[in-house]
Amino acid sequence: MRIYLDDNLAARLLAALLQKAGHEVVRPADVGLVGKSDAVHLEHAIRHGLLMLTRDRRDFRELHQLVLTAGGTHPGLFVVRYDNDPTRDMKPKDVVSAIQKLEQSGLETANQLITLNQWR
């Protein structure tokens, strides 16, 4: 998969683990977008055919709805939900594993907002 990491998930460890698992990973720092708005990040992902991976579920849920309501499309939005509970929050290896399971399922990701926590 080709994945764009939102600022809030652009840690080097996650990027490295995703790349090791065979994914193409783009971070905001790679394309000069550090600190830009969520809309700018999503626009970049859409323009370059990248799945968006974020932990900002509320804003991206709204952006997802806006794109679809306007008749647009996107390659897919993956959300990692954090509950500030270290025993339940996903670690980078959990995120990679969830993406692998999702990919193996054959589920279509285009125009979908998918919470990865359900794919542990």
ABEGO torsion letter per residue (X at the ends): XBBBBBAAAABAAAAAAAAAAGBBBBBAAAAGABGBBAAAAAAAAAAAGBBBBBABAAAAAAAAAAAAAAGBBBAEBBBBBBAGBAAABBBAAAAAAAAAAAAAAGBBABGBBBBAAAAX
